[in-house]
Amino acid sequence: MNVELLKEAVVDIKKSGTSIVFSSHRMEHVEEMCESLCILHKGKPVVHGNLKEVKQSFGKKNVKIQADFDLAYLQEVPGVLKYKSNLQGAILQVDSEEIAAILFKELADKGFVRKFELEEPSLNDIFIEKVGASYE
C-alpha cells in the first residue's frame, strides 16, 4: 500500500514539471516511473539514456507463445538465445525481430496458436545482462 502511495506521489510531482532523481534496485518501479535512467555497476554507468531507447537498442526481444502443441523444437532455431517452457507454452529470447518473424512462420503449419506476442526486454533482463546479477 505504501509503495503505491509513493508511486502516485512521484507521478503527481512529475506531472507538475518537476525533475525527480529516483534511486532504486527495483527495476519494475524504474520502468513504471522513469523516462531516463542510468544503471550503475560498482559506481560506473553501464546503461544510460531514455528508457524506451535503451530497451529498443538492447536488440534482444522476448516472444511469448501459447499453443496446443509442443514448442520445444523452437529452441533449435538459429537466433533463439533462451527457451523456457511454462504451463501455457513458452517464452523465448531472440536476438532480433527477424528471428521472431521466422518463429511465426515456423508455427503456421504446426497447429493452433493461441498467442504470439513480441515484447521488449524488461529492464530487469537488461540489468542482469549488463551487471551479471539480479537484486530480486
C-alpha positions as CSV (number, residue, x, y, z in Angstrom):
1,M,0.0,0.0,0.0
2,N,2.7,2.5,1.0
3,V,4.7,1.7,-2.3
4,E,1.6,2.5,-4.3
5,L,1.1,5.8,-2.5
6,L,4.7,6.8,-3.0
7,K,4.5,6.0,-6.7
8,E,1.3,8.1,-7.1
9,A,3.0,11.0,-5.3
10,V,6.1,10.7,-7.6
11,V,3.9,10.7,-10.7
12,D,1.9,13.7,-9.5
13,I,5.1,15.7,-8.8
14,K,6.4,14.6,-12.3
15,K,3.2,15.8,-14.0
16,S,3.8,19.3,-12.5
17,G,7.0,19.5,-14.5
18,T,9.5,18.8,-11.6
19,S,12.5,16.7,-12.3
20,I,13.0,13.8,-9.9
21,V,16.1,11.8,-9.1
22,F,14.9,8.3,-8.2
23,S,17.3,5.6,-6.9
24,S,16.1,2.0,-6.8
25,H,17.2,-1.5,-7.4
26,R,13.5,-2.5,-8.2
27,M,13.6,-2.4,-12.0
28,E,9.8,-2.7,-12.3
29,H,9.4,0.6,-10.4
30,V,12.0,2.3,-12.6
31,E,10.1,1.1,-15.7
32,E,6.8,2.4,-14.3
33,M,8.1,5.9,-13.2
34,C,11.2,6.9,-15.2
35,E,11.8,8.3,-18.6
36,S,15.5,8.4,-18.4
37,L,17.8,6.2,-16.4
38,C,21.4,5.3,-15.6
39,I,22.3,1.8,-14.3
40,L,25.5,1.8,-12.2
41,H,27.7,-1.1,-11.5
42,K,30.5,-0.6,-9.0
43,G,30.0,3.2,-9.3
44,K,30.3,3.2,-13.1
45,P,27.5,3.7,-15.6
46,V,26.8,0.6,-17.7
47,V,23.5,1.7,-19.3
48,H,22.1,5.2,-19.6
49,G,19.6,7.1,-21.7
50,N,15.9,7.3,-22.5
51,L,14.1,4.2,-21.2
52,K,12.3,3.4,-24.4
53,E,15.6,3.9,-26.5
54,V,17.5,1.7,-24.0
55,K,15.0,-1.1,-24.4
56,Q,14.8,-0.9,-28.2
57,S,18.6,-0.7,-28.6
58,F,19.2,-3.8,-26.4
59,G,18.4,-5.9,-29.5
60,K,17.2,-9.0,-27.8
61,K,13.4,-9.5,-27.6
62,N,11.1,-11.8,-25.8
63,V,8.5,-13.9,-27.6
64,K,5.6,-15.4,-25.6
65,I,3.9,-18.2,-27.3
66,Q,0.8,-20.2,-26.3
67,A,-0.1,-23.2,-28.5
68,D,-1.9,-26.5,-28.4
69,F,1.3,-28.4,-29.3
70,D,4.9,-28.8,-28.1
71,L,7.1,-25.8,-28.7
72,A,10.4,-27.4,-27.6
73,Y,11.6,-27.7,-31.2
74,L,11.8,-23.9,-31.5
75,Q,14.9,-23.8,-29.2
76,E,16.9,-25.2,-32.1
77,V,16.0,-22.3,-34.4
78,P,19.2,-20.2,-35.0
79,G,18.8,-16.8,-33.3
80,V,16.9,-18.3,-30.3
81,L,19.0,-17.4,-27.3
82,K,16.9,-18.8,-24.5
83,Y,14.0,-21.1,-24.2
84,K,11.8,-21.5,-21.1
85,S,8.7,-23.6,-21.2
86,N,5.7,-22.9,-18.9
87,L,2.2,-24.3,-18.4
88,Q,0.7,-22.3,-21.3
89,G,3.6,-22.6,-23.8
90,A,7.0,-21.0,-23.8
91,I,8.9,-17.7,-23.6
92,L,11.8,-17.4,-26.0
93,Q,14.5,-14.7,-26.0
94,V,15.5,-14.0,-29.6
95,D,18.3,-11.8,-30.9
96,S,16.1,-9.8,-33.3
97,E,12.6,-9.1,-34.6
98,E,13.6,-11.0,-37.8
99,I,14.0,-14.2,-35.7
100,A,10.6,-13.6,-34.2
101,A,9.2,-13.5,-37.8
102,I,10.9,-16.8,-38.6
103,L,9.3,-18.3,-35.5
104,F,5.9,-17.0,-36.5
105,K,6.3,-18.8,-39.9
106,E,7.5,-22.0,-38.2
107,L,4.4,-22.1,-36.2
108,A,2.0,-21.6,-39.1
109,D,1.6,-25.2,-40.1
110,K,2.1,-26.9,-36.8
111,G,-1.3,-26.4,-35.1
112,F,-3.4,-23.9,-33.3
113,V,-1.5,-20.9,-31.8
114,R,-3.4,-19.1,-29.1
115,K,-0.9,-16.3,-28.5
116,F,2.1,-15.0,-30.2
117,E,3.5,-11.8,-28.5
118,L,6.7,-10.0,-29.2
119,E,7.8,-7.7,-26.3
120,E,10.8,-5.6,-25.5
121,P,13.0,-7.0,-22.8
122,S,12.3,-5.9,-19.3
123,L,14.7,-3.5,-17.6
124,N,15.5,-6.4,-15.2
125,D,16.6,-8.5,-18.2
126,I,18.9,-5.7,-19.3
127,F,20.2,-5.2,-15.8
128,I,21.1,-8.9,-15.4
129,E,22.8,-8.9,-18.9
130,K,24.8,-5.8,-18.1
131,V,25.6,-6.4,-14.4
132,G,25.5,-10.1,-14.3
133,A,23.2,-10.4,-11.3
134,S,19.7,-9.7,-10.1
135,Y,18.6,-7.9,-6.9
136,E,15.3,-9.8,-6.9
